[in-house]
């Protein structure tokens, strides 16, 4: 049975405070990056909510949120018993908030009445998904969590938070969007609905990412990328992801490579590998033609190669390294990790929805492409 749903209400606005008029006599837990403490917009939100609500703030956000930080946040939640959670930030802040909610509800046996996500990067799509990724720092493994209660009730997309995003973060986040969309496009759980969203997200990334990287003050390009991230998030939350994410989670955990960058390195190689599946090849080829990367008369094989070349070109034009060596990871160190990367990738939840069930040998082959 195919099923498609979207729980999250999405508001594209710069008047964020107006979205909070509904809250009164609530205990509001804010979760946001520490550097946002001095942000005028954030201060306005807090001041407004404090008029009629009890507000508590958690800012212990670090990249690739470790389970220890999530536990610290959960302990704060256990004491405060929040009824509303508002998360502001990039993927790490939103995932931390989701981790807090997930474990708080299990331990306290209490639910959160309303969850608002306000992304400050255009990448993870976490503002509309059931996914969170928590890191076991001791064993250097990332664990994706998928749970219905982690889907925000509302996502607020405001360009006020993304206009100053640095070029590198803009690039990594944007290529994460492309990966979400291309993986959702061919994932085992795909439907016509998820594919339509994925295709639109792909088009928006190819049309706007380089402009956002090179001219971050272009408001139209910024909002297009912000919406692309949300579209791709809904797509993969319904369809699933795949091997690119399964491998990227391991690369990120082992070598501290930003998640979007790890995906960007792996994506062209995963597309070529997945194209061995007839249906995946056809879907990639259709996208290639819609992007006008090739003419209708060319074969699917050629169309896929044109798509892969375009992905590589987009990464290069965005200033993104193509290999771990370019990220200053020694080749010998990366090679030694191949077995661990492959083994852990096969146990990663996202591996299950890839169109082809690759064995360890194939996973290592893909991984070696970025060494």
MONOR-V946216 format. One record per residue. SS is DSSP state (a for helix, b for strand, c for the rest). PSI is psi in degrees with one decimal (NA if undefined). Layout:
BEGIN
SS & PSI
SS & PSI
END
This chain:
BEGIN
c & 128.4
c & 139.0
c & 140.6
c & 137.3
c & 158.6
c & 108.6
c & -33.7
c & 132.2
b & 129.4
b & 124.6
b & 122.1
b & 105.5
c & 158.2
c & -8.7
c & 72.1
c & -41.3
a & -36.6
a & -27.5
a & -14.0
a & 7.3
c & -25.4
c & -19.7
c & 125.6
c & 136.5
c & 36.3
c & 159.5
b & 111.2
b & 122.0
b & 113.9
b & 134.0
b & 116.1
b & 163.2
c & 142.0
a & -32.2
a & -11.9
a & -4.4
a & -34.8
a & 1.7
c & 130.1
a & -42.4
a & -43.0
a & -42.4
a & -36.8
a & -40.2
a & -48.0
a & -47.1
a & -40.7
a & -46.2
a & -30.7
a & -18.0
c & -34.0
c & 5.7
c & 164.2
b & 128.8
b & 131.7
b & 153.3
b & 133.1
b & 122.7
c & 16.8
c & 66.5
c & 128.8
c & 158.4
c & 148.0
c & 68.2
c & 119.2
b & 155.2
a & -30.2
a & -41.2
a & -36.4
a & -41.5
a & -41.4
a & -43.9
a & -38.2
a & -39.4
a & -38.2
a & -42.3
a & -38.5
a & -35.4
a & -39.4
a & -26.0
c & 64.5
c & 148.9
c & -19.2
b & 138.0
b & 131.0
b & 114.7
b & 131.8
b & 126.3
b & -168.0
c & -164.5
a & -36.3
a & -41.5
a & -45.1
a & -38.9
a & -36.5
a & -45.9
a & -42.9
a & -39.5
a & -41.7
a & -48.0
a & -45.7
a & -51.4
a & -33.1
a & -46.5
a & -32.2
a & -39.9
a & -46.3
a & -16.2
c & 33.8
c & 150.4
c & 158.4
c & 129.6
c & -34.5
b & 133.8
b & 119.3
b & 132.5
b & 129.5
b & 97.4
b & 140.5
c & 1.4
c & 158.0
c & 83.4
c & -70.7
c & -28.9
c & 9.0
a & -20.2
a & -11.6
a & 11.4
c & 166.2
c & 8.2
b & 147.2
b & 149.9
b & 120.8
b & 141.9
b & 131.9
b & 97.7
c & -30.2
c & -42.7
c & 0.5
c & 53.7
b & 136.8
b & 133.7
b & 111.5
b & 137.4
b & 130.5
b & 119.6
c & 137.7
a & -36.6
a & -8.0
a & -6.3
c & 120.4
c & 147.7
c & -30.0
b & 137.6
b & 128.9
b & 115.6
b & 111.8
c & 125.6
a & -11.0
a & -30.9
a & -17.2
c & -11.9
c & -28.9
c & 9.7
c & 127.9
c & 155.8
a & -42.1
a & -44.6
a & -39.7
a & -43.6
a & -50.0
a & -43.1
a & -43.4
a & -37.3
a & -23.4
a & -41.4
a & -47.4
a & -40.4
a & -45.4
a & -46.6
a & -44.8
a & -32.3
a & -41.4
a & -34.2
a & -37.3
a & 1.1
c & 155.6
c & -29.8
c & 12.3
c & 149.2
c & 173.5
a & -33.1
a & -49.9
a & -36.4
a & -37.7
a & -42.8
a & -41.9
a & -44.7
a & -41.4
a & -41.5
a & -42.2
a & -46.1
a & -43.9
a & -38.1
a & -48.9
a & -28.6
a & -23.7
a & -18.4
a & -50.2
a & -38.5
a & -41.8
a & -37.5
a & -43.2
a & -23.5
c & 76.2
c & -13.8
c & 6.2
c & 100.8
a & -39.2
a & -45.4
a & -38.6
a & -45.3
a & -31.6
a & -42.3
a & -36.1
a & -43.6
a & -33.3
a & -40.6
a & -41.6
a & -43.4
a & -45.9
a & -34.4
a & -46.1
a & -39.6
a & -51.9
a & -25.2
a & -26.3
a & -37.8
a & -32.1
c & 174.3
c & -135.6
c & -157.1
a & -32.1
a & -47.3
a & -38.0
a & -41.5
a & -41.3
a & -37.0
a & -37.9
a & -42.5
a & -42.9
a & -43.2
a & -37.9
a & -38.9
a & 8.2
c & 35.0
c & 128.9
c & 141.7
a & -47.4
a & -36.4
a & -43.7
a & -43.1
a & -43.4
a & -41.0
a & -42.3
a & -28.1
a & -50.6
a & -34.4
a & -35.6
a & -40.3
a & -46.0
a & -40.6
a & -43.2
a & -24.5
c & -6.7
c & -20.1
c & 127.7
a & -44.6
a & -43.8
a & -42.5
a & -43.1
a & -41.2
a & -43.0
a & -43.3
a & -40.1
a & -42.8
a & -42.1
a & -42.1
a & -39.8
a & -29.8
c & -1.4
c & 34.5
c & -18.6
c & 166.2
c & 162.4
c & -22.8
c & -13.6
c & 153.6
c & 163.3
a & -37.6
a & -45.8
a & -39.8
a & -39.9
a & -42.7
a & -39.8
a & -38.6
a & -44.9
a & -43.1
a & -38.4
a & -37.6
a & -46.0
a & -40.8
a & -39.8
a & -43.0
a & -44.8
a & -44.7
a & -22.3
c & 1.8
c & 32.2
c & 131.3
c & 146.5
c & -14.8
c & 164.3
c & -32.1
a & -38.2
a & -16.1
a & 13.2
c & 31.0
c & 120.8
c & 140.9
a & -42.5
a & -38.0
a & -44.1
a & -40.8
a & -40.7
a & -25.2
c & -2.7
a & -45.6
a & -44.8
a & -41.6
a & -47.6
a & -45.3
a & -46.4
a & -33.0
a & -37.9
a & -24.0
a & -4.4
c & 137.9
a & -34.0
a & -19.1
a & -32.7
a & -29.4
a & 5.5
c & 144.4
c & -24.3
c & 134.9
c & 88.1
c & 147.7
c & 177.2
a & -37.8
a & -44.1
a & -39.0
a & -41.9
a & -36.5
a & -44.4
a & -45.6
a & -41.5
a & -21.9
c & -25.3
c & 2.1
c & NA
END
